Amino acid sequence: MADIILYDYWRSSASYRVRIALRLMGLEHKTSSINLLAAEHKTLEYLEKQPQGIVPALDVDGQTITQSLAIIEYLSQTRPEESLLPADALGMARVRAISYAIAMEIHPICNMSVVSHIEEISGGGVEVKAAWMQRFIRKGLVDVETYLSDGNSGKFCHGDMPGMADCCLIPQLFNAARWGANHDDLANICRIEQACNELPAFQKAHPDNNKPE
């Protein structure tokens, strides 16, 4: 079987999600670092693999899969014994809702390309960027806390095993800490964050442990 190769940038939230998923599923893989600051994601070679010019991309099973949640769902469907999705339709819908609330509601408006544009058109500096991040990350996390308060969370976002929603939550909390978006009052999120941070899969996937040499 061909090697699994993750095209990764160490501080990318989307890449971070997939790093967690691969480790939770126990999938051995190689990493190809794509330096966004050096515009390596815009090279013709990488654009042939990922036409959007974003990370991550994953070479697996002789194919290239793009978009972090599509990657995680593909791995879960093709390796059901290690799936990060619930088996029941209602549980799967709940996990997707939490995951999408983070990956599709918080992440896009806090993407660095978006925030840099806001900084440019507003004429603001770092203060404008930080204020934007704090406002929209905080708002999004409050919404996620509501999902997590419906009685269906356990030790983790859904039940007592980590899954796709946890793969999305922890990278967003890394960004929250980076930009000073406080979530200390969000009890479920803090409890789940602590449980995740105790697991080697999350520790090994952390950006600080994936900086290119």
FIKOLZA-1660 file (N, C-alpha, C; in steps of 0.1 Angstrom, whole numbers, plus 5000, padded with zeros to 4 digits):
% residues 213
   i   px   py   pz ch aa at
   1 5008 4988 5000  A  M  N
   1 5000 5000 5000  A  M CA
   1 5009 5013 5000  A  M  C
   2 5005 5023 4992  A  A  N
   2 5013 5035 4991  A  A CA
   2 5013 5042 5005  A  A  C
   3 5024 5049 5007  A  D  N
   3 5025 5057 5019  A  D CA
   3 5014 5068 5020  A  D  C
   4 5010 5071 5032  A  I  N
   4 5001 5082 5034  A  I CA
   4 5010 5095 5036  A  I  C
   5 5007 5105 5028  A  I  N
   5 5015 5117 5029  A  I CA
   5 5006 5129 5032  A  I  C
   6 5009 5136 5043  A  L  N
   6 5002 5148 5047  A  L CA
   6 5009 5160 5042  A  L  C
   7 5003 5169 5034  A  Y  N
   7 5009 5182 5030  A  Y CA
   7 5004 5192 5040  A  Y  C
   8 5013 5197 5048  A  D  N
   8 5010 5203 5061  A  D CA
   8 5017 5216 5063  A  D  C
   9 5010 5226 5070  A  Y  N
   9 5017 5237 5075  A  Y CA
   9 5015 5237 5090  A  Y  C
  10 5026 5239 5098  A  W  N
  10 5025 5236 5112  A  W CA
  10 5015 5244 5120  A  W  C
  11 5012 5257 5115  A  R  N
  11 5003 5265 5123  A  R CA
  11 4989 5266 5116  A  R  C
  12 4987 5259 5106  A  S  N
  12 4974 5259 5100  A  S CA
  12 4964 5251 5108  A  S  C
  13 4952 5257 5111  A  S  N
  13 4942 5250 5119  A  S CA
  13 4937 5238 5112  A  S  C
  14 4935 5239 5098  A  A  N
  14 4930 5228 5091  A  A CA
  14 4940 5216 5091  A  A  C
  15 4952 5219 5089  A  S  N
  15 4962 5209 5089  A  S CA
  15 4963 5202 5103  A  S  C
  16 4962 5211 5113  A  Y  N
  16 4962 5206 5127  A  Y CA
  16 4951 5196 5130  A  Y  C
  17 4939 5199 5124  A  R  N
  17 4928 5189 5126  A  R CA
  17 4931 5175 5120  A  R  C
  18 4938 5175 5108  A  V  N
  18 4941 5162 5102  A  V CA
  18 4952 5156 5109  A  V  C
  19 4962 5163 5115  A  R  N
  19 4973 5157 5123  A  R CA
  19 4967 5150 5135  A  R  C
  20 4957 5156 5141  A  I  N
  20 4951 5149 5153  A  I CA
  20 4944 5137 5148  A  I  C
  21 4936 5138 5137  A  A  N
  21 4928 5126 5133  A  A CA
  21 4937 5115 5129  A  A  C
  22 4948 5117 5122  A  L  N
  22 4957 5106 5118  A  L CA
  22 4963 5099 5130  A  L  C
  23 4966 5107 5141  A  R  N
  23 4972 5101 5153  A  R CA
  23 4961 5094 5161  A  R  C
  24 4949 5099 5162  A  L  N
  24 4939 5092 5169  A  L CA
  24 4936 5079 5162  A  L  C
  25 4936 5079 5149  A  M  N
  25 4933 5066 5142  A  M CA
  25 4945 5057 5141  A  M  C
  26 4957 5061 5146  A  G  N
  26 4969 5053 5145  A  G CA
  26 4974 5050 5131  A  G  C
  27 4972 5060 5122  A  L  N
  27 4977 5059 5109  A  L CA
  27 4991 5064 5107  A  L  C
  28 5000 5056 5103  A  E  N
  28 5013 5060 5101  A  E CA
  28 5014 5068 5088  A  E  C
  29 5021 5079 5088  A  H  N
  29 5021 5088 5076  A  H CA
  29 5034 5096 5076  A  H  C
  30 5037 5101 5064  A  K  N
  30 5048 5110 5062  A  K CA
  30 5043 5124 5061  A  K  C
  31 5051 5134 5064  A  T  N
  31 5047 5148 5063  A  T CA
  31 5055 5155 5053  A  T  C
  32 5049 5163 5044  A  S  N
  32 5056 5172 5035  A  S CA
  32 5052 5186 5039  A  S  C
  33 5061 5193 5045  A  S  N
  33 5059 5207 5049  A  S CA
  33 5057 5217 5038  A  S  C
  34 5046 5224 5038  A  I  N
  34 5043 5234 5028  A  I CA
  34 5044 5248 5035  A  I  C
  35 5055 5255 5032  A  N  N
  35 5057 5268 5039  A  N CA
  35 5048 5279 5033  A  N  C
  36 5038 5282 5040  A  L  N
  36 5029 5293 5035  A  L CA
  36 5035 5306 5034  A  L  C
  37 5044 5309 5043  A  L  N
  37 5051 5322 5044  A  L CA
  37 5060 5324 5031  A  L  C
  38 5065 5312 5026  A  A  N
  38 5074 5313 5015  A  A CA
  38 5066 5310 5002  A  A  C
  39 5052 5310 5003  A  A  N
  39 5043 5308 4991  A  A CA
  39 5045 5295 4984  A  A  C
  40 5049 5285 4992  A  E  N
  40 5051 5272 4986  A  E CA
  40 5037 5266 4982  A  E  C
  41 5026 5271 4987  A  H  N
  41 5013 5266 4984  A  H CA
  41 5008 5271 4970  A  H  C
  42 5016 5281 4965  A  K  N
  42 5012 5287 4952  A  K CA
  42 5021 5282 4940  A  K  C
  43 5030 5272 4943  A  T  N
  43 5038 5267 4932  A  T CA
  43 5029 5258 4923  A  T  C
  44 5034 5257 4911  A  L  N
  44 5026 5249 4901  A  L CA
  44 5025 5235 4905  A  L  C
  45 5036 5230 4911  A  E  N
  45 5036 5216 4916  A  E CA
  45 5025 5213 4926  A  E  C
  46 5024 5223 4936  A  Y  N
  46 5014 5220 4946  A  Y CA
  46 5000 5223 4941  A  Y  C
  47 4999 5233 4932  A  L  N
  47 4985 5236 4927  A  L CA
  47 4980 5224 4919  A  L  C
  48 4988 5216 4913  A  E  N
  48 4984 5204 4906  A  E CA
  48 4978 5194 4916  A  E  C
  49 4982 5195 4928  A  K  N
  49 4977 5186 4938  A  K CA
  49 4965 5192 4945  A  K  C
  50 4966 5205 4948  A  Q  N
  50 4955 5212 4956  A  Q CA
  50 4952 5225 4948  A  Q  C
  51 4942 5224 4939  A  P  N
  51 4940 5236 4930  A  P CA
  51 4937 5249 4937  A  P  C
  52 4932 5248 4950  A  Q  N
  52 4929 5260 4957  A  Q CA
  52 4942 5267 4963  A  Q  C
  53 4952 5259 4963  A  G  N
  53 4965 5264 4969  A  G CA
  53 4964 5266 4984  A  G  C
  54 4957 5256 4991  A  I  N
  54 4956 5257 5005  A  I CA
  54 4961 5244 5011  A  I  C
  55 4963 5244 5024  A  V  N
  55 4966 5231 5031  A  V CA
  55 4954 5228 5040  A  V  C
  56 4953 5215 5043  A  P  N
  56 4961 5204 5040  A  P CA
  56 4956 5197 5027  A  P  C
  57 4965 5188 5022  A  A  N
  57 4961 5178 5012  A  A CA
  57 4967 5164 5018  A  A  C
  58 4960 5154 5014  A  L  N
  58 4965 5140 5019  A  L CA
  58 4965 5131 5007  A  L  C
  59 4977 5125 5005  A  D  N
  59 4979 5114 4996  A  D CA
  59 4976 5101 5003  A  D  C
  60 4965 5094 4999  A  V  N
  60 4961 5082 5006  A  V CA
  60 4954 5073 4996  A  V  C
  61 4957 5060 4997  A  D  N
  61 4950 5050 4989  A  D CA
  61 4951 5053 4974  A  D  C
  62 4963 5059 4970  A  G  N
  62 4965 5062 4956  A  G CA
  62 4958 5074 4951  A  G  C
  63 4952 5082 4960  A  Q  N
  63 4944 5094 4956  A  Q CA
  63 4949 5106 4964  A  Q  C
  64 4946 5118 4960  A  T  N
  64 4948 5130 4968  A  T CA
  64 4935 5135 4973  A  T  C
  65 4933 5136 4986  A  I  N
  65 4921 5142 4992  A  I CA
  65 4924 5155 4997  A  I  C
  66 4915 5165 4995  A  T  N
  66 4917 5178 5000  A  T CA
  66 4905 5182 5009  A  T  C
  67 4907 5193 5016  A  Q  N
  67 4897 5198 5026  A  Q CA
  67 4897 5189 5039  A  Q  C
  68 4900 5195 5050  A  S  N
  68 4903 5188 5062  A  S CA
  68 4892 5179 5066  A  S  C
  69 4879 5184 5066  A  L  N
  69 4868 5175 5071  A  L CA
  69 4865 5164 5060  A  L  C
  70 4867 5167 5048  A  A  N
  70 4865 5157 5038  A  A CA
  70 4876 5146 5040  A  A  C
  71 4888 5150 5043  A  I  N
  71 4898 5140 5046  A  I CA
  71 4895 5131 5058  A  I  C
  72 4890 5138 5069  A  I  N
  72 4887 5130 5081  A  I CA
  72 4875 5121 5079  A  I  C
  73 4865 5125 5071  A  E  N
  73 4854 5117 5068  A  E CA
  73 4858 5105 5059  A  E  C
  74 4866 5108 5049  A  Y  N
  74 4871 5097 5041  A  Y CA
  74 4878 5086 5049  A  Y  C
  75 4887 5091 5057  A  L  N
  75 4895 5081 5065  A  L CA
  75 4885 5073 5074  A  L  C
  76 4875 5080 5080  A  S  N
  76 4866 5073 5089  A  S CA
  76 4857 5063 5081  A  S  C
  77 4854 5066 5069  A  Q  N
  77 4845 5057 5061  A  Q CA
  77 4853 5045 5055  A  Q  C
  78 4866 5047 5052  A  T  N
  78 4874 5037 5047  A  T CA
  78 4881 5028 5057  A  T  C
  79 4881 5033 5069  A  R  N
  79 4887 5026 5080  A  R CA
  79 4878 5026 5092  A  R  C
  80 4866 5020 5091  A  P  N
  80 4855 5021 5101  A  P CA
  80 4859 5016 5115  A  P  C
  81 4869 5007 5116  A  E  N
  81 4873 5003 5129  A  E CA
  81 4879 5014 5137  A  E  C
  82 4884 5024 5130  A  E  N
  82 4891 5035 5137  A  E CA
  82 4883 5048 5135  A  E  C
  83 4870 5047 5131  A  S  N
  83 4862 5059 5127  A  S CA
  83 4862 5070 5138  A  S  C
  84 4862 5082 5133  A  L  N
  84 4860 5094 5142  A  L CA
  84 4846 5099 5141  A  L  C
  85 4837 5092 5135  A  L  N
  85 4823 5096 5134  A  L CA
  85 4814 5085 5141  A  L  C
  86 4803 5089 5147  A  P  N
  86 4794 5079 5153  A  P CA
  86 4788 5070 5142  A  P  C
  87 4784 5059 5147  A  A  N
  87 4777 5049 5137  A  A CA
  87 4763 5053 5134  A  A  C
  88 4756 5060 5143  A  D  N
  88 4742 5063 5141  A  D CA
  88 4740 5076 5134  A  D  C
  89 4730 5077 5126  A  A  N
  89 4728 5089 5118  A  A CA
  89 4726 5102 5126  A  A  C
  90 4719 5101 5137  A  L  N
  90 4717 5113 5145  A  L CA
  90 4730 5117 5152  A  L  C
  91 4737 5108 5157  A  G  N
  91 4750 5111 5163  A  G CA
  91 4760 5117 5153  A  G  C
  92 4759 5112 5141  A  M  N
  92 4768 5117 5130  A  M CA
  92 4764 5131 5126  A  M  C
  93 4751 5134 5126  A  A  N
  93 4746 5147 5123  A  A CA
  93 4751 5157 5133  A  A  C
  94 4750 5153 5146  A  R  N
  94 4754 5162 5157  A  R CA
  94 4769 5165 5156  A  R  C
  95 4777 5155 5154  A  V  N
  95 4792 5157 5153  A  V CA
  95 4795 5166 5141  A  V  C
  96 4788 5164 5130  A  R  N
  96 4790 5172 5118  A  R CA
  96 4786 5187 5121  A  R  C
  97 4775 5188 5128  A  A  N
  97 4770 5202 5132  A  A CA
  97 4781 5209 5140  A  A  C
  98 4786 5203 5150  A  I  N
  98 4796 5209 5159  A  I CA
  98 4809 5212 5150  A  I  C
  99 4813 5202 5142  A  S  N
  99 4825 5204 5134  A  S CA
  99 4823 5215 5124  A  S  C
 100 4812 5216 5118  A  Y  N
 100 4809 5226 5108  A  Y CA
 100 4808 5240 5114  A  Y  C
 101 4803 5240 5126  A  A  N
 101 4802 5253 5133  A  A CA
 101 4815 5259 5135  A  A  C
 102 4825 5251 5137  A  I  N
 102 4839 5256 5139  A  I CA
 102 4846 5258 5126  A  I  C
 103 4846 5248 5117  A  A  N
 103 4853 5248 5105  A  A CA
 103 4847 5257 5094  A  A  C
 104 4834 5259 5095  A  M  N
 104 4827 5267 5084  A  M CA
 104 4822 5280 5089  A  M  C
 105 4821 5282 5102  A  E  N
 105 4815 5294 5107  A  E CA
 105 4826 5303 5114  A  E  C
 106 4835 5297 5122  A  I  N
 106 4845 5305 5128  A  I CA
 106 4857 5306 5119  A  I  C
 107 4862 5295 5114  A  H  N
 107 4875 5295 5107  A  H CA
 107 4875 5304 5095  A  H  C
 108 4865 5304 5086  A  P  N
 108 4867 5312 5074  A  P CA
 108 4868 5327 5077  A  P  C
 109 4860 5332 5086  A  I  N
 109 4861 5347 5088  A  I CA
 109 4873 5351 5097  A  I  C
 110 4880 5340 5102  A  C  N
 110 4892 5343 5110  A  C CA
 110 4905 5338 5103  A  C  C
 111 4903 5334 5090  A  N  N
 111 4914 5330 5082  A  N CA
 111 4924 5342 5080  A  N  C
 112 4937 5339 5080  A  M  N
 112 4946 5351 5080  A  M CA
 112 4945 5359 5067  A  M  C
 113 4941 5353 5056  A  S  N
 113 4940 5361 5044  A  S CA
 113 4928 5370 5045  A  S  C
 114 4917 5366 5052  A  V  N
 114 4906 5375 5054  A  V CA
 114 4910 5386 5064  A  V  C
 115 4916 5383 5074  A  V  N
 115 4919 5393 5085  A  V CA
 115 4930 5402 5080  A  V  C
 116 4939 5398 5072  A  S  N
 116 4949 5407 5066  A  S CA
 116 4942 5417 5056  A  S  C
 117 4932 5412 5049  A  H  N
 117 4925 5422 5040  A  H CA
 117 4917 5432 5049  A  H  C
 118 4911 5428 5060  A  I  N
 118 4904 5437 5069  A  I CA
 118 4914 5447 5074  A  I  C
 119 4926 5443 5078  A  E  N
 119 4936 5452 5083  A  E CA
 119 4940 5462 5072  A  E  C
 120 4941 5457 5060  A  E  N
 120 4945 5466 5049  A  E CA
 120 4934 5476 5046  A  E  C
 121 4922 5472 5044  A  I  N
 121 4912 5482 5040  A  I CA
 121 4907 5491 5051  A  I  C
 122 4910 5487 5064  A  S  N
 122 4906 5496 5075  A  S CA
 122 4918 5505 5078  A  S  C
 123 4930 5502 5073  A  G  N
 123 4941 5510 5077  A  G CA
 123 4946 5508 5091  A  G  C
 124 4941 5497 5097  A  G  N
 124 4945 5494 5111  A  G CA
 124 4957 5486 5112  A  G  C
 125 4962 5483 5124  A  G  N
 125 4974 5475 5126  A  G CA
 125 4970 5463 5133  A  G  C
 126 4980 5458 5141  A  V  N
 126 4978 5446 5149  A  V CA
 126 4966 5447 5158  A  V  C
 127 4963 5459 5163  A  E  N
 127 4952 5460 5172  A  E CA
 127 4938 5457 5165  A  E  C
 128 4937 5461 5153  A  V  N
 128 4925 5458 5145  A  V CA
 128 4924 5443 5143  A  V  C
 129 4935 5437 5139  A  K  N
 129 4935 5422 5137  A  K CA
 129 4932 5415 5149  A  K  C
 130 4937 5418 5161  A  A  N
 130 4935 5411 5173  A  A CA
 130 4920 5413 5177  A  A  C
 131 4915 5425 5176  A  A  N
 131 4901 5428 5179  A  A CA
 131 4891 5420 5171  A  A  C
 132 4894 5418 5158  A  W  N
 132 4886 5410 5149  A  W CA
 132 4886 5396 5154  A  W  C
 133 4898 5390 5156  A  M  N
 133 4899 5377 5160  A  M CA
 133 4892 5374 5173  A  M  C
 134 4894 5383 5183  A  Q  N
 134 4887 5381 5196  A  Q CA
 134 4872 5381 5195  A  Q  C
 135 4867 5390 5187  A  R  N
 135 4852 5391 5185  A  R CA
 135 4846 5379 5179  A  R  C
 136 4852 5374 5168  A  F  N
 136 4846 5364 5160  A  F CA
 136 4849 5350 5166  A  F  C
 137 4861 5348 5171  A  I  N
 137 4864 5335 5177  A  I CA
 137 4856 5333 5190  A  I  C
 138 4855 5344 5198  A  R  N
 138 4847 5343 5210  A  R CA
 138 4832 5340 5207  A  R  C
 139 4827 5347 5197  A  K  N
 139 4813 5345 5194  A  K CA
 139 4810 5331 5189  A  K  C
 140 4819 5326 5181  A  G  N
 140 4818 5312 5176  A  G CA
 140 4819 5302 5186  A  G  C
 141 4828 5304 5196  A  L  N
 141 4829 5294 5207  A  L CA
 141 4817 5294 5216  A  L  C
 142 4811 5306 5218  A  V  N
 142 4799 5306 5226  A  V CA
 142 4788 5298 5219  A  V  C
 143 4787 5299 5206  A  D  N
 143 4777 5291 5199  A  D CA
 143 4780 5276 5200  A  D  C
 144 4793 5272 5199  A  V  N
 144 4797 5258 5201  A  V CA
 144 4794 5253 5215  A  V  C
 145 4796 5261 5225  A  E  N
 145 4792 5258 5239  A  E CA
 145 4778 5254 5240  A  E  C
 146 4769 5261 5233  A  T  N
 146 4755 5258 5233  A  T CA
 146 4752 5244 5227  A  T  C
 147 4759 5240 5216  A  Y  N
 147 4758 5226 5211  A  Y CA
 147 4762 5216 5222  A  Y  C
 148 4773 5219 5228  A  L  N
 148 4779 5210 5238  A  L CA
 148 4771 5209 5251  A  L  C
 149 4761 5217 5253  A  S  N
 149 4753 5218 5265  A  S CA
 149 4740 5210 5263  A  S  C
 150 4738 5203 5252  A  D  N
 150 4725 5196 5249  A  D CA
 150 4723 5183 5256  A  D  C
 151 4733 5179 5264  A  G  N
 151 4732 5166 5272  A  G CA
 151 4738 5154 5264  A  G  C
 152 4743 5156 5253  A  N  N
 152 4749 5145 5245  A  N CA
 152 4764 5144 5245  A  N  C
 153 4770 5154 5251  A  S  N
 153 4785 5154 5253  A  S CA
 153 4788 5145 5264  A  S  C
 154 4799 5139 5264  A  G  N
 154 4805 5131 5275  A  G CA
 154 4818 5137 5279  A  G  C
 155 4828 5128 5280  A  K  N
 155 4841 5133 5283  A  K CA
 155 4846 5142 5272  A  K  C
 156 4842 5139 5259  A  F  N
 156 4846 5146 5248  A  F CA
 156 4833 5153 5241  A  F  C
 157 4835 5158 5229  A  C  N
 157 4824 5166 5223  A  C CA
 157 4812 5157 5221  A  C  C
 158 4814 5144 5218  A  H  N
 158 4803 5135 5216  A  H CA
 158 4806 5122 5223  A  H  C
 159 4800 5120 5234  A  G  N
 159 4803 5107 5242  A  G CA
 159 4817 5108 5248  A  G  C
 160 4822 5096 5251  A  D  N
 160 4834 5094 5259  A  D CA
 160 4847 5090 5250  A  D  C
 161 4845 5092 5237  A  M  N
 161 4857 5089 5229  A  M CA
 161 4859 5102 5220  A  M  C
 162 4871 5106 5218  A  P  N
 162 4874 5117 5209  A  P CA
 162 4870 5114 5195  A  P  C
 163 4865 5125 5188  A  G  N
 163 4861 5123 5174  A  G CA
 163 4864 5135 5165  A  G  C
 164 4857 5136 5154  A  M  N
 164 4860 5147 5145  A  M CA
 164 4857 5160 5151  A  M  C
 165 4847 5162 5159  A  A  N
 165 4844 5175 5165  A  A CA
 165 4856 5179 5174  A  A  C
 166 4862 5170 5181  A  D  N
 166 4873 5174 5190  A  D CA
 166 4885 5177 5181  A  D  C
 167 4887 5171 5170  A  C  N
 167 4897 5174 5160  A  C CA
 167 4896 5189 5155  A  C  C
 168 4884 5194 5155  A  C  N
 168 4881 5208 5151  A  C CA
 168 4883 5217 5163  A  C  C
 169 4878 5213 5174  A  L  N
 169 4877 5222 5186  A  L CA
 169 4891 5226 5190  A  L  C
 170 4900 5217 5192  A  I  N
 170 4913 5220 5198  A  I CA
 170 4921 5230 5190  A  I  C
 171 4922 5228 5177  A  P  N
 171 4929 5238 5169  A  P CA
 171 4923 5252 5170  A  P  C
 172 4910 5253 5171  A  Q  N
 172 4904 5266 5173  A  Q CA
 172 4907 5272 5186  A  Q  C
 173 4908 5264 5196  A  L  N
 173 4912 5269 5210  A  L CA
 173 4927 5274 5210  A  L  C
 174 4935 5267 5202  A  F  N
 174 4949 5272 5200  A  F CA
 174 4949 5286 5194  A  F  C
 175 4940 5288 5184  A  N  N
 175 4939 5302 5178  A  N CA
 175 4933 5311 5188  A  N  C
 176 4924 5307 5196  A  A  N
 176 4918 5316 5206  A  A CA
 176 4929 5321 5216  A  A  C
 177 4937 5311 5221  A  A  N
 177 4948 5315 5230  A  A CA
 177 4958 5324 5223  A  A  C
 178 4961 5322 5211  A  R  N
 178 4970 5330 5203  A  R CA
 178 4966 5344 5202  A  R  C
 179 4953 5347 5201  A  W  N
 179 4948 5360 5198  A  W CA
 179 4941 5366 5210  A  W  C
 180 4941 5359 5222  A  G  N
 180 4935 5364 5234  A  G CA
 180 4920 5364 5234  A  G  C
 181 4914 5354 5228  A  A  N
 181 4899 5353 5228  A  A CA
 181 4896 5344 5240  A  A  C
 182 4891 5349 5250  A  N  N
 182 4889 5342 5263  A  N CA
 182 4877 5332 5262  A  N  C
 183 4879 5320 5267  A  H  N
 183 4868 5310 5268  A  H CA
 183 4868 5304 5281  A  H  C
 184 4874 5310 5291  A  D  N
 184 4875 5304 5305  A  D CA
 184 4861 5301 5311  A  D  C
 185 4851 5309 5307  A  D  N
 185 4838 5308 5313  A  D CA
 185 4829 5297 5306  A  D  C
 186 4835 5291 5295  A  L  N
 186 4827 5281 5288  A  L CA
 186 4830 5267 5293  A  L  C
 187 4822 5262 5302  A  A  N
 187 4826 5251 5310  A  A CA
 187 4828 5238 5302  A  A  C
 188 4819 5235 5293  A  N  N
 188 4820 5223 5285  A  N CA
 188 4833 5223 5277  A  N  C
 189 4835 5235 5270  A  I  N
 189 4847 5236 5262  A  I CA
 189 4860 5234 5270  A  I  C
 190 4860 5240 5282  A  C  N
 190 4872 5239 5290  A  C CA
 190 4874 5224 5295  A  C  C
 191 4863 5218 5298  A  R  N
 191 4864 5204 5303  A  R CA
 191 4869 5195 5292  A  R  C
 192 4864 5197 5280  A  I  N
 192 4868 5188 5268  A  I CA
 192 4882 5192 5264  A  I  C
 193 4886 5204 5265  A  E  N
 193 4899 5208 5262  A  E CA
 193 4909 5201 5271  A  E  C
 194 4906 5201 5283  A  Q  N
 194 4915 5194 5293  A  Q CA
 194 4917 5179 5290  A  Q  C
 195 4905 5173 5287  A  A  N
 195 4905 5158 5284  A  A CA
 195 4914 5156 5271  A  A  C
 196 4912 5164 5261  A  C  N
 196 4919 5162 5249  A  C CA
 196 4934 5164 5251  A  C  C
 197 4938 5174 5258  A  N  N
 197 4952 5178 5260  A  N CA
 197 4960 5167 5268  A  N  C
 198 4952 5158 5274  A  E  N
 198 4959 5147 5282  A  E CA
 198 4963 5135 5272  A  E  C
 199 4957 5135 5260  A  L  N
 199 4960 5124 5251  A  L CA
 199 4972 5126 5242  A  L  C
 200 4980 5116 5241  A  P  N
 200 4992 5118 5232  A  P CA
 200 4989 5122 5218  A  P  C
 201 4978 5118 5212  A  A  N
 201 4975 5121 5198  A  A CA
 201 4974 5136 5197  A  A  C
 202 4968 5143 5207  A  F  N
 202 4966 5157 5206  A  F CA
 202 4979 5164 5209  A  F  C
 203 4987 5159 5218  A  Q  N
 203 5000 5165 5222  A  Q CA
 203 5009 5164 5210  A  Q  C
 204 5010 5153 5203  A  K  N
 204 5019 5152 5192  A  K CA
 204 5015 5160 5180  A  K  C
 205 5002 5163 5179  A  A  N
 205 4997 5171 5168  A  A CA
 205 4999 5186 5170  A  A  C
 206 5002 5190 5182  A  H  N
 206 5002 5204 5185  A  H CA
 206 5012 5212 5177  A  H  C
 207 5009 5224 5172  A  P  N
 207 5018 5231 5164  A  P CA
 207 5033 5232 5169  A  P  C
 208 5034 5234 5182  A  D  N
 208 5048 5235 5188  A  D CA
 208 5056 5223 5185  A  D  C
 209 5049 5211 5183  A  N  N
 209 5056 5199 5181  A  N CA
 209 5057 5195 5166  A  N  C
 210 5053 5205 5157  A  N  N
 210 5054 5202 5143  A  N CA
 210 5060 5213 5135  A  N  C
 211 5068 5222 5142  A  K  N
 211 5075 5232 5135  A  K CA
 211 5086 5226 5126  A  K  C
 212 5087 5230 5113  A  P  N
 212 5097 5224 5105  A  P CA
 212 5111 5228 5110  A  P  C
 213 5120 5219 5108  A  E  N
 213 5134 5221 5113  A  E CA
 213 5141 5231 5104  A  E  C
% end
